[in-house]
């Protein structure tokens, strides 16, 4: 299967460098015809992954992340030349799956993209799988949790974290293990990114009444508990 990557980047030299390197790994990289009509290209290309620069003409990357998340759960990776910690926090809260600061190492970017594609589409090809947890029904094929007549959808990262924790229910999963499983290689992981994703998962669960079901074991990691 050939994967299509939509690269929303206004620097021609960066776009060309990424396109040339990714093509060597059979990844099709396409750009946008207009920075005011990004969604037109997204709908036309139906990419398997999106890379978005934060600083763009017309609307910033956060705007386009919101627009894409209204229609799709496709993996989204942010690029930014700014070094403000809130950029990373904002990108995660809006539904981004990862964040890389410019200037970046091309091999690190490629490794992250390949890991995100494997993680996302390997799971999508598996058969439907249901499990129950604290009275909730977790559907791993749809990334949804149903509890007391309410259903929520999780992002790829939220779903992946929950799945790992539920595979070790009532047991502590270390932060290092989560990072290795989530990003394949913990050297490329910012510790704050994991914290943001776990906190966001907790907030989603609390929305449907699942309170205190993921606990932090200080200095050790996290645990999905049964009540």
Secondary structure, DSSP 8 states (H G I E B T S, - for coil): --EEEEEE---HHHHHHHHHHHHTTTEEEE--S-TT-HHHHHHHH--SEEEEESS-SSS-HHHHHHHHHTT---EEEEEES---HHHHHHHHHTT--EEEESS--HHHHHHHHHHHHHHHHHHHTS---EEEETTEEEETTTTEEEETTEEEE--HHHHHHHHHHHTTTTS-EEHHHHHHHHHS-GGG--HHHHHHHHHHHHHHHHHTT--S-EEEETTTEEEE---
